[in-house]
């Protein structure tokens, strides 16, 4: 880890060139450096409209679960 701190710029260049860089701490893999990749763009709301179904009883909660969350469990 200490060696990586002192040579971070050089390690970053190696990563940009396609090399895999894993930083170890106490002899064990600790971090992996990866190049930044921009996200795929803005999300489009409603893209899955009509493809997802909820069961009619989705919001029904059994009484024993309600009691358990309120500290009244047996």
Secondary structure, DSSP 8 states (H G I E B T S, - for coil): -HHHHHTHHHHHHHHHTT--EEEEETTEEEEEE------S----TTTTTTT----TTTT---HHHHHHHTT---
